[in-house]
Amino acid sequence: MKFLKMVKVGEIVIKNTGGNKMRVISIENSIAECVWLTESFNQSYFNLNDLVPISQYDSIFKDQHREEKIDKLLS
């Protein structure tokens, strides 16, 4: 899987495994502090490698799905 760009403070992100859309409010030592709303306000810390900018989320998973199909055909 390829990552197209780095996550920046202020950006909307999602975990690469899915989940809620979150806003990055700070980054220090490759750890992003994120906030998001569900029924309540949430705040937590995530490794930058676990986050994907929401603008890239769909294209990354389309590429991954395409690679899985090719692997299945070649098996």
N, C-alpha and C positions, 0 to 999 in steps of 0.2 A: 504494500500500500504506500502511495506517495503522499507527502504533505506539501501543499503548495505555498504556504506562507506561515509566518510566526503569528502567534496570538498576541494582541496588544491590549493595553489597559483601555477600558471603555467599550471594547468589542463584545458582541453577543456571541456566545459559544455554546456548544453542547458536548457532552462526554462522547468519546468515540464509540461507546457502547450504547448510546442513546440516552434518553432522559429529558429533563427539563431544559429549556433555554435559560441561560444564565448570563449575567453581565460581569465582566472582569473589572474589579475595582482596584486591584494592585497586583504587582508581580515582583517577587523577590526570590533569588536563588532557584529559578525554574519552578517555583510554586506560585500558582495563581489563586488569589482570594476572589471568590465569586459570590454573588448574591442572586436570588431568584424568589419568585412568589408562587406559592401554591395556595392552600387555605390560609397560610401564614407566611411571614417573612423568613427566609432561610439564608444562611451564610456558611460557607465552608471553604476549605483549601484543597486544591487539586494540582497534581503534577502536570506541567504544560504538555507532556507527551500524551496525556489522557484527554486532551481537549482539542476540538476542531472548531474553527470559525463557522458560524451557521451558514455563511455564504458559500462555503465549500462542502458542507455536509452531504448534500445530495450527490454531487459529482464524485466524491470519494467513494461512496457506497455503490454508485453505478459502476465505477471502475472495478471495485472488488467483486461485484456480482458477475460482471463480464468475465473476470479471471476465473471465478469458480466454475462457470459454464464451460470455459475452454478446458480447464483441468478435468472436468467430468467427461468431456468428449474424448480426451486423450488417454483416459484411464482404461 
